[in-house]
Amino acid sequence: MLTYLCRTRYFLLIIQVFVLFVSSITYANESETPNDASGDSLELNTRVIVPPAWWTTEPDANEAFQEAPSKADTPALPLEPPPIQRIRIMLDWFLSPQHAGLIIAQQRGLFAAQGMEVELQTPADPTIALKLLAADEVDFALSRQPALHLYAHNGAPVVRIATLIETPLRAVVVSGELDEPIKEDLATLRYGYSTREGRDLFIPLIVPDALTQSGNLAPPANLHFDARRAFEEEQVDAVVDAPFQSLPAQLASEGINTRVIRHDALDIPRYDGLVLLANRDGAARRADTWAQVVAAIEKAHHWMLENPDAAWQLLIDAEPVLDNPINADNWPDMLRRIALSPGAVNNRRYHAFERFLQEEGVTQEQLPVSRLAIDPHAL
C-alpha cells in the first residue's frame, strides 16, 4: 500500500510540471501580444487526460498481499454457567399425591430454571424430619401446621415458608358405625396415633383426663404410621390422625367399614395440611434460595390446576408407585386443596391456632405469627 501511494504522488508531480511547461511555450507563428486570444493556453485548472498506463501498475511479486483475518487468533473464553445449588427436602413420609407440587416442579425443570438441583428424601422414621431440620442437616422439611406449633414452642428454630396443602389431610377414622352424640362415644374408644400432634393434642382433646386417670381405658398406641395393620389386627378402634383420603378406601377393600370425623367437627381450628419448613437461623443467608424454591412450587401448582390430566400422567410416569385406583380417584379432590399462593401467610389461621393451644392448656403463651410463618418473597 505504501509503495502504491508513493508512485501515485510521483505521477501527479510529473503532471503538474508538464502543465506548467506547456503553458509557458509560445509558438513561432503566434503573436506575442498579450491580448491575442487566437490560441488556447493551458492553465493549472485545465482538464488534462492522463494515459491509463500511468495509473496502472504491475504488482510487485515480492510484495506480500495482506488480507483481513477471518477469525481471532485467540478464541474468547467460554461463559461459565452459574453454580448449581443442591437442595435437600425431607418428606414427611412416603411419596403420595400430596407431594405432587414438588414432583411436578422437579419433572418440569422449574427447580432447574432457578439454578437448583433438588433431592426429595424419604425419612426412615417420619419423626426425625423436623429434628434433622432443626440440626441444619437438611435444607427443608415437610410437616403439618400443628406439628410446627408444638416444635416451635419447644424452641426448635423451624419456620414455615410455604403452604402446599391448605386444608387438613388427617382426621379421626373410626371402625364401625357411630351414633350421635359423637364426643361421648369417641371418649371410650381404643386410640392409635402416628404423629406428635395426635398424641399431645388430638387425643387429650377427645379423651377427658378423668377417663385417662381412671385406668379403665387402654393407653393410646403408637402405630408408627401403619394404621391399616392396626385396624386389620383389631388393635385399635380409632386412629386420631389418619389420612382420610386413602385409609378408609384401603380398609374397605379388606371388608372393614369406617367412619371419618373431621377435626373441625371436634372444634379444632382449621389448619394447613402440608407446609414446607426451613431453619429460621439461616434466613439472612438463604432468603433468596427460599424464594426461588417457593416460586418453583407456585408455578407447578398453577400448571397442575390448569392441566389436571397431564399433571396426573406426569406424576405417575415419574413415580409409578403412585399409580393406583385410590390415588386416581382422590386426585381431583387433592387439586382443590393445593395452595395457589404458597408463600402467602394466613395470619388469622396461625393466630387462631395459637390461641386454641393456649386455651386447651397445651401451651402457656402465644407465639407471634412471625415466629411461626413467613413469606420468603417479603424478606
C-alpha positions as CSV (number, residue, x, y, z in Angstrom):
1,M,0.0,0.0,0.0
2,L,2.9,2.4,0.8
3,T,4.6,1.7,-2.5
4,Y,1.4,2.4,-4.3
5,L,0.9,5.8,-2.7
6,C,4.4,6.8,-3.5
7,R,4.0,6.0,-7.1
8,T,0.8,8.0,-7.3
9,R,2.3,11.1,-5.8
10,Y,5.2,10.8,-8.2
11,F,2.9,10.7,-11.3
12,L,0.9,13.7,-10.0
13,L,4.1,15.7,-9.6
14,I,5.0,14.9,-13.2
15,I,1.6,16.1,-14.5
16,Q,1.9,19.4,-12.7
17,V,5.4,20.1,-14.1
18,F,4.1,19.1,-17.6
19,V,1.2,21.5,-17.3
20,L,3.4,24.4,-16.2
21,F,5.9,23.7,-19.0
22,V,3.3,23.6,-21.7
23,S,1.6,26.8,-20.5
24,S,4.9,28.7,-20.9
25,I,5.6,27.8,-24.5
26,T,4.8,30.2,-27.3
27,Y,4.9,29.1,-30.9
28,A,6.9,30.9,-33.5
29,N,3.8,31.8,-35.6
30,E,1.8,33.1,-32.7
31,S,1.7,36.8,-31.7
32,E,3.4,37.8,-28.6
33,T,0.7,40.4,-28.0
34,P,-0.8,39.7,-24.5
35,N,-4.3,40.4,-25.8
36,D,-4.1,37.8,-28.6
37,A,-6.6,35.2,-27.8
38,S,-6.2,33.2,-31.0
39,G,-4.8,30.2,-29.2
40,D,-5.9,28.3,-26.1
41,S,-3.4,28.5,-23.3
42,L,-3.1,25.8,-20.6
43,E,-3.7,26.7,-17.0
44,L,-3.5,24.8,-13.7
45,N,-7.2,24.1,-13.9
46,T,-7.1,22.9,-17.4
47,R,-8.5,19.4,-17.8
48,V,-5.8,17.0,-18.9
49,I,-6.4,13.4,-20.0
50,V,-3.7,11.2,-18.5
51,P,-3.0,7.9,-20.3
52,P,-4.3,4.9,-18.4
53,A,-0.9,3.3,-18.4
54,W,0.3,5.9,-16.0
55,W,-2.2,4.8,-13.4
56,T,-1.9,1.0,-13.9
57,T,1.0,-0.6,-12.1
58,E,2.2,-4.1,-12.2
59,P,2.0,-5.9,-8.9
60,D,5.3,-6.5,-7.2
61,A,5.9,-10.2,-6.9
62,N,7.9,-9.6,-3.8
63,E,5.2,-7.5,-2.1
64,A,3.1,-9.5,0.4
65,F,-0.6,-9.2,0.0
66,Q,-2.3,-8.9,3.4
67,E,-5.9,-9.9,4.0
68,A,-8.2,-9.2,7.0
69,P,-8.2,-12.1,9.4
70,S,-11.3,-14.2,9.2
71,K,-11.2,-15.2,12.8
72,A,-9.5,-14.1,16.0
73,D,-6.2,-15.8,16.7
74,T,-7.3,-16.4,20.3
75,P,-10.9,-17.6,20.9
76,A,-13.0,-15.8,23.5
77,L,-13.2,-17.5,26.9
78,P,-16.4,-19.6,27.3
79,L,-19.0,-18.2,29.7
80,E,-19.1,-20.2,32.9
81,P,-22.6,-21.3,34.0
82,P,-23.7,-20.2,37.5
83,P,-23.1,-22.7,40.2
84,I,-25.9,-25.2,40.8
85,Q,-27.5,-25.2,44.3
86,R,-28.1,-28.6,45.6
87,I,-31.2,-28.7,47.8
88,R,-32.4,-31.5,50.1
89,I,-36.1,-31.7,51.0
90,M,-37.0,-34.2,53.7
91,L,-40.6,-35.5,53.1
92,D,-43.0,-36.2,56.0
93,W,-43.4,-39.8,54.9
94,F,-43.5,-41.9,51.7
95,L,-44.3,-40.2,48.4
96,S,-48.0,-39.6,47.9
97,P,-50.2,-37.3,45.7
98,Q,-50.0,-34.6,48.4
99,H,-46.3,-34.1,47.3
100,A,-47.3,-33.6,43.7
101,G,-46.2,-29.9,43.6
102,L,-42.6,-30.9,44.4
103,I,-42.6,-33.8,41.9
104,I,-44.1,-31.7,39.1
105,A,-41.7,-28.8,39.8
106,Q,-38.8,-31.3,39.5
107,Q,-40.1,-33.0,36.4
108,R,-40.9,-29.8,34.5
109,G,-37.5,-28.3,35.2
110,L,-38.9,-25.5,37.4
111,F,-36.3,-26.0,40.1
112,A,-33.5,-26.3,37.5
113,A,-34.7,-23.0,35.9
114,Q,-33.9,-21.4,39.3
115,G,-30.4,-22.9,39.3
116,M,-31.3,-25.7,41.8
117,E,-30.9,-29.4,41.9
118,V,-33.5,-30.7,44.3
119,E,-33.3,-34.1,46.0
120,L,-36.5,-35.4,47.7
121,Q,-35.6,-37.6,50.6
122,T,-37.9,-40.1,52.3
123,P,-37.2,-40.4,56.1
124,A,-36.7,-43.9,57.6
125,D,-38.6,-42.5,60.6
126,P,-41.1,-39.6,60.0
127,T,-40.4,-38.2,63.4
128,I,-36.8,-37.3,62.6
129,A,-37.6,-34.9,59.7
130,L,-38.0,-31.8,61.9
131,K,-35.1,-32.9,64.1
132,L,-32.8,-33.0,61.1
133,L,-34.0,-29.6,60.0
134,A,-33.5,-28.1,63.4
135,A,-30.0,-29.5,63.4
136,D,-29.4,-28.0,59.9
137,E,-28.8,-31.4,58.4
138,V,-31.3,-30.9,55.6
139,D,-32.4,-27.7,53.8
140,F,-36.2,-28.1,54.1
141,A,-38.7,-30.5,55.7
142,L,-42.4,-31.2,55.2
143,S,-44.8,-31.3,58.1
144,R,-48.2,-30.1,59.2
145,Q,-49.1,-26.8,60.9
146,P,-50.0,-28.3,64.3
147,A,-46.6,-30.0,64.5
148,L,-44.9,-26.7,63.6
149,H,-46.6,-25.0,66.6
150,L,-45.6,-27.7,69.0
151,Y,-42.0,-27.8,67.9
152,A,-41.7,-24.0,67.9
153,H,-42.9,-23.9,71.5
154,N,-40.2,-26.3,72.4
155,G,-37.6,-23.9,71.0
156,A,-36.9,-25.6,67.7
157,P,-35.7,-23.0,65.1
158,V,-38.2,-24.0,62.4
159,V,-40.4,-21.7,60.4
160,R,-43.0,-22.2,57.7
161,I,-42.0,-20.7,54.3
162,A,-44.7,-22.2,52.1
163,T,-48.1,-23.9,52.3
164,L,-48.5,-26.8,49.9
165,I,-51.9,-28.1,51.0
166,E,-54.3,-25.5,52.5
167,T,-56.7,-27.9,54.4
168,P,-56.1,-30.7,56.8
169,L,-55.4,-34.1,55.3
170,R,-55.9,-36.1,58.5
171,A,-58.9,-36.9,60.6
172,V,-60.3,-39.3,63.2
173,V,-61.1,-42.6,61.4
174,V,-63.3,-44.9,63.5
175,S,-64.1,-48.6,62.7
176,G,-67.8,-49.5,62.5
177,E,-70.7,-47.1,62.9
178,L,-71.3,-44.4,65.5
179,D,-74.5,-42.8,66.6
180,E,-74.8,-39.3,67.8
181,P,-73.6,-37.8,70.1
182,I,-70.1,-38.2,68.7
183,K,-67.9,-37.0,71.6
184,E,-69.3,-39.3,74.2
185,D,-68.8,-42.3,72.1
186,L,-65.4,-41.2,71.0
187,A,-64.1,-40.8,74.5
188,T,-64.2,-44.5,75.4
189,L,-62.5,-45.9,72.3
190,R,-59.1,-47.5,72.0
191,Y,-57.0,-45.0,70.2
192,G,-53.9,-45.1,68.0
193,Y,-51.8,-42.3,66.7
194,S,-48.8,-41.7,64.5
195,T,-47.9,-38.0,64.8
196,R,-46.8,-35.9,67.7
197,E,-49.9,-33.7,67.5
198,G,-52.0,-36.8,67.5
199,R,-50.5,-37.9,70.8
200,D,-50.1,-34.5,72.5
201,L,-53.0,-32.5,71.1
202,F,-55.9,-34.5,69.5
203,I,-56.2,-37.5,71.9
204,P,-56.1,-35.3,75.1
205,L,-58.8,-33.1,73.4
206,I,-61.1,-36.1,72.8
207,V,-60.4,-38.2,75.9
208,P,-61.0,-36.4,79.2
209,D,-58.4,-36.5,81.9
210,A,-60.9,-38.2,84.2
211,L,-61.1,-41.2,81.9
212,T,-57.4,-41.3,81.4
213,Q,-56.6,-41.3,85.1
214,S,-59.3,-43.9,85.9
215,G,-57.3,-46.7,84.5
216,N,-60.3,-48.1,82.7
217,L,-59.0,-47.1,79.3
218,A,-56.2,-48.7,77.3
219,P,-53.3,-46.2,76.7
220,P,-53.1,-44.8,73.2
221,A,-50.9,-46.9,70.9
222,N,-48.1,-45.6,68.7
223,L,-48.9,-47.1,65.3
224,H,-45.7,-45.9,63.6
225,F,-47.7,-44.7,60.5
226,D,-49.2,-48.2,60.0
227,A,-52.8,-47.6,60.8
228,R,-54.1,-50.2,58.3
229,R,-52.4,-53.0,60.1
230,A,-53.7,-51.8,63.4
231,F,-57.3,-51.9,62.2
232,E,-56.9,-55.2,60.5
233,E,-55.5,-56.8,63.7
234,E,-58.1,-55.0,65.8
235,Q,-55.5,-53.3,68.0
236,V,-57.5,-50.1,68.0
237,D,-61.0,-48.8,67.5
238,A,-59.9,-45.4,66.1
239,V,-56.9,-43.6,64.7
240,V,-56.8,-39.9,65.6
241,D,-54.6,-38.7,62.9
242,A,-55.3,-41.0,59.9
243,P,-55.0,-40.0,56.3
244,F,-58.7,-39.8,55.5
245,Q,-58.3,-39.8,51.7
246,S,-56.7,-43.2,51.4
247,L,-57.1,-45.2,54.6
248,P,-60.9,-45.7,54.5
249,A,-60.7,-47.0,50.9
250,Q,-57.9,-49.3,51.8
251,L,-59.8,-50.7,54.8
252,A,-63.0,-51.1,52.7
253,S,-61.1,-53.4,50.3
254,E,-60.5,-55.6,53.4
255,G,-64.1,-55.6,54.4
256,I,-63.6,-53.1,57.3
257,N,-66.2,-50.3,57.4
258,T,-65.1,-47.0,58.8
259,R,-66.4,-43.5,59.5
260,V,-64.4,-40.3,59.1
261,I,-64.8,-37.5,61.6
262,R,-63.0,-34.3,60.5
263,H,-61.0,-32.3,63.1
264,D,-63.1,-29.2,62.7
265,A,-66.1,-31.2,63.8
266,L,-64.3,-31.6,67.1
267,D,-63.8,-27.8,67.5
268,I,-60.2,-27.9,66.3
269,P,-59.4,-24.8,64.2
270,R,-58.7,-25.4,60.5
271,Y,-55.0,-25.6,59.7
272,D,-52.6,-26.0,56.9
273,G,-52.4,-29.7,55.9
274,L,-48.9,-29.7,54.5
275,V,-46.3,-27.0,55.0
276,L,-42.7,-26.5,53.9
277,L,-40.4,-25.7,56.8
278,A,-36.9,-24.2,56.9
279,N,-34.4,-23.5,59.6
280,R,-35.1,-19.9,60.6
281,D,-31.5,-19.4,61.8
282,G,-30.5,-19.3,58.1
283,A,-33.0,-16.7,57.0
284,A,-30.4,-14.0,56.4
285,R,-28.1,-16.0,54.1
286,R,-30.7,-18.2,52.5
287,A,-33.6,-15.9,51.8
288,D,-33.0,-15.9,48.0
289,T,-33.0,-19.7,47.9
290,W,-36.2,-19.9,49.9
291,A,-37.9,-17.5,47.5
292,Q,-36.7,-19.5,44.5
293,V,-38.0,-22.8,45.9
294,V,-41.4,-21.3,46.6
295,A,-41.6,-19.7,43.2
296,A,-41.0,-23.0,41.5
297,I,-43.7,-24.7,43.6
298,E,-46.1,-21.9,42.8
299,K,-45.6,-22.4,39.1
300,A,-46.0,-26.1,39.5
301,H,-49.3,-25.7,41.4
302,H,-50.8,-23.4,38.7
303,W,-49.8,-25.7,35.9
304,M,-51.3,-28.7,37.8
305,L,-54.6,-26.8,38.2
306,E,-54.7,-25.8,34.6
307,N,-53.7,-29.2,33.3
308,P,-55.1,-31.8,35.7
309,D,-54.9,-34.8,33.4
310,A,-51.4,-34.0,32.1
311,A,-50.3,-33.4,35.7
312,W,-51.6,-36.8,36.8
313,Q,-49.9,-38.5,33.9
314,L,-46.6,-36.8,34.6
315,L,-46.9,-37.7,38.3
316,I,-47.4,-41.4,37.8
317,D,-44.8,-41.5,35.0
318,A,-42.2,-40.1,37.4
319,E,-43.4,-42.1,40.4
320,P,-45.2,-45.3,39.2
321,V,-45.8,-46.4,42.8
322,L,-48.5,-43.7,43.0
323,D,-50.5,-45.2,40.1
324,N,-53.4,-47.0,41.8
325,P,-57.2,-46.6,41.7
326,I,-57.4,-44.9,45.2
327,N,-54.9,-42.1,44.3
328,A,-56.5,-41.7,40.9
329,D,-60.0,-41.2,42.4
330,N,-58.7,-38.8,45.0
331,W,-56.7,-36.7,42.5
332,P,-59.4,-34.1,41.8
333,D,-60.0,-33.6,45.5
334,M,-56.3,-33.1,46.1
335,L,-56.1,-30.5,43.4
336,R,-58.8,-28.5,45.1
337,R,-56.7,-28.3,48.2
338,I,-53.4,-27.1,46.8
339,A,-52.2,-23.5,47.6
340,L,-52.1,-21.2,44.6
341,S,-50.0,-18.7,46.6
342,P,-47.8,-21.0,48.6
343,G,-45.7,-18.2,50.1
344,A,-48.6,-16.1,51.4
345,V,-49.2,-16.4,55.2
346,N,-52.7,-16.7,56.6
347,N,-52.0,-14.7,59.7
348,R,-55.6,-15.2,61.1
349,R,-55.2,-19.0,60.8
350,Y,-51.9,-19.2,62.7
351,H,-53.0,-16.8,65.3
352,A,-56.2,-18.8,65.9
353,F,-54.3,-22.0,66.3
354,E,-52.0,-20.4,68.8
355,R,-55.0,-19.1,70.8
356,F,-56.5,-22.6,70.7
357,L,-53.4,-24.2,72.1
358,Q,-53.3,-21.8,75.0
359,E,-57.0,-22.2,75.8
360,E,-56.5,-26.0,75.8
361,G,-53.6,-25.7,78.2
362,V,-51.2,-27.2,75.7
363,T,-49.0,-24.0,75.8
364,Q,-48.5,-21.3,78.3
365,E,-48.2,-18.3,76.0
366,Q,-48.9,-17.4,72.4
367,L,-46.1,-17.0,69.9
368,P,-46.3,-14.2,67.3
369,V,-47.2,-15.3,63.9
370,S,-43.8,-14.0,62.6
371,R,-42.1,-16.7,64.8
372,L,-44.1,-19.4,63.1
373,A,-44.6,-18.4,59.5
374,I,-43.0,-16.0,57.0
375,D,-43.4,-15.2,53.3
376,P,-39.9,-15.6,51.8
377,H,-40.8,-13.1,49.0
378,A,-41.2,-10.4,51.6
379,L,-37.7,-10.9,53.1
